Amino acid sequence: MKCPKCQHEQPRAAECRNCGVIFAKYEAVQKRRQKDEARKEKESASGSGIARYVQLALVILVVAGGIYYFTGDATDDNLAMPGSTSETGIPAPASRGSAGLQPAGELNAGSSTAAASADSIVLSGSSPVERARRATVSIETPWGTGSGFFIDKNYIVTNKHVVEFDQGELEKIQRKIQTNRRLIDLEEQKIAQMRRELRKMPKGPARSQLEILIRQRQEYLAKVTVKQQQNEDRLARLEKDSAAPQIKIILDDGSEHFAGYMISSPQYDLALLALFSHDGVSLEKPPPDRPIRQGDTVFTVGSPVGLRHTVTSGVFSGYRKREIDNHVFLQTDAAINPGNSGGPLIDEYGFVHGVNTMILRDTEGIGFAIPIDRVFEEFSSSLPASF
């Protein structure tokens, strides 16, 4: 016989005469070793399967987090658009009690409302301020509210951002909604893939865990899909309204009219509305011998946060030039709140010196108006010959 350890050949015996190994014990040790190796291989195969499902679960959690980031209720990327906005950043239809438009660009509504302002005043009778109040109108669009005033009995001047929705903002909303729809489609595909994987799995903890994850993702996807559909419906209405907006004009007596047509300035935040169903009280620009000076008392008229024909007072602080385009503005500390955009800035004699346009972000008492001369320069060809 041959020794299984050292290969020494000898007659049959209980142990090897060369290395001394006992054949029976050696065979028993070898059999135990083989059993141990077989058990380890089985455990390794089982462990790799569980690891695969653990990795799948981690991928699921990461993707779910990404879906939540793009479709959840976060407001850090909501768009700064005029008027009332929904939690998704899409402007909601305007209502009479809603806040007015926020100025565009570097501007923001940061000051207190005119209703609570200490310099809010109410004048009656036939004073110059009362005439300005009667000449001022409230303007409502599908995306917000603002103010305007008659510069002729049938023509109203306002800010362009009051009556025109920013196409750049509209494109941002469109891109966001398209991205969210794509993420929803990918999530549906991922859930279908997980269900196919589930059918191949044997019963056990890994299968139960995957079933729970699939159910949770389906519930979350159902909620997100409903919200996405609402956003798509709002976007469709916004696209329709921005293409042909219905601009409602509310006069001092509460009567409602719709603008006949609109002309917007390519250079300034100005727009001209025509209203032939009513002859309004118009404001006049100051004569050449009455220029506005620093420290002069001024008044603003408008509809901040839905409070129509609110009058606030202050002083003319000076002329300011914007470096990016060299446009000159009138600065005042009279309160200009959301909804005042497009209203008049008048002096104590009732002459209109500017169109209230914006305030400086994160400040109080720093508001700006476009000089009234810019209005007549931009729209002289559309106004009556007397201008």
Secondary structure, 3 states (H helix, E strand, C coil): CECCCCCCECCCCCECCCCCCEHHHHHHHHHHHHHHHHHHHHHHHHHHHHHHHHHHHHHHHHHHHHHHHHHCCCCCCCCCCCCCECCCCCECCCCCCCCCCCCCCCECCCCCCHHHCCCEECCCCCCHHHHHHHHEEEEEECCEEEEEEEEECCEEEECHHHHCCCHHHHHHHHHHHHHHHHHHHHHHHHHHHHHHHHHHCCCCHHHHHHHHHHHHHHHHHHHHHHHHHHHHHHHHHHHHHHHCCCCEEECCCCCEEECCEEEECCCCCCEEEECCCCCCCCCCCCCCCCCCCCCCEEEEEECHHHCCCEEEEEEEEEEEECCCCCCEEEEECCCCCCCCCCCEEEECCCCEEEEEEEEECCCCCCEEEEEHHHHHHHHCCCCCCCC
